[in-house]
Amino acid sequence: MATATRPAWYAYGDGTGTRTPWGDLVTEVVPATLTSGAFRCLDVRVSSELAHPDYVHHRCDEAFYVISGQFSMTVGEQQLAGLDAGASVYVPRGLRRSLRSTSRTGRLLVIQTPGDEQDDVLAAPAQQQSGSTVSLAQALAAGGIELITTHQTPPTAPSDTERGISCSSAQQR
């Protein structure tokens, strides 16, 4: 993978916003193409209107930073509640996670690393023509994301500490 050798400027609004099937608006603010695939940064405006499915990123780690609103999150077996502005959560690849806005709306900054393997993931909701969860799951799986349906039993995994989950919150500081 080539390393970026010059700084890059990317005006907000230059990115293409994508509406997810559960109502969130996701905009790339630092595309992986600007970091030679090292990471990508997303602005996620979350709607609490529809439930977010549990999912697993198999190819990238994610860091979440709460800009506004309040969230609860489940990572592995750990329940994280009261995540409000200033809270951050790091989730290594391979762990099941779910996210829910506990306020009417919220905004997150999400950093995924590496970023180069996620190129087609943002296009998956737009490509979904049938409205089927199965077709969406198949499109996301091609980008390394597994949607977990509610009737599946989560796999047994090492403890969150063993897997490297960390969480910081403005309230805990």
Secondary structure as GFF3:
##gff-version 3
##sequence-region A 1 173
A	DSSP	beta_strand	17	19	.	.	.	ID=ss1
A	DSSP	beta_strand	25	30	.	.	.	ID=ss2
A	DSSP	three_ten_helix	32	35	.	.	.	ID=ss3
A	DSSP	beta_strand	40	47	.	.	.	ID=ss4
A	DSSP	beta_strand	54	57	.	.	.	ID=ss5
A	DSSP	beta_strand	61	68	.	.	.	ID=ss6
A	DSSP	beta_strand	70	75	.	.	.	ID=ss7
A	DSSP	beta_strand	78	84	.	.	.	ID=ss8
A	DSSP	beta_strand	88	91	.	.	.	ID=ss9
A	DSSP	beta_strand	96	101	.	.	.	ID=ss10
A	DSSP	beta_strand	105	113	.	.	.	ID=ss11
A	DSSP	three_ten_helix	116	118	.	.	.	ID=ss12
A	DSSP	alpha_helix	124	127	.	.	.	ID=ss13
A	DSSP	alpha_helix	133	141	.	.	.	ID=ss14
A	DSSP	beta_strand	145	148	.	.	.	ID=ss15
A	DSSP	alpha_helix	160	163	.	.	.	ID=ss16
A	DSSP	beta_strand	166	168	.	.	.	ID=ss17
###
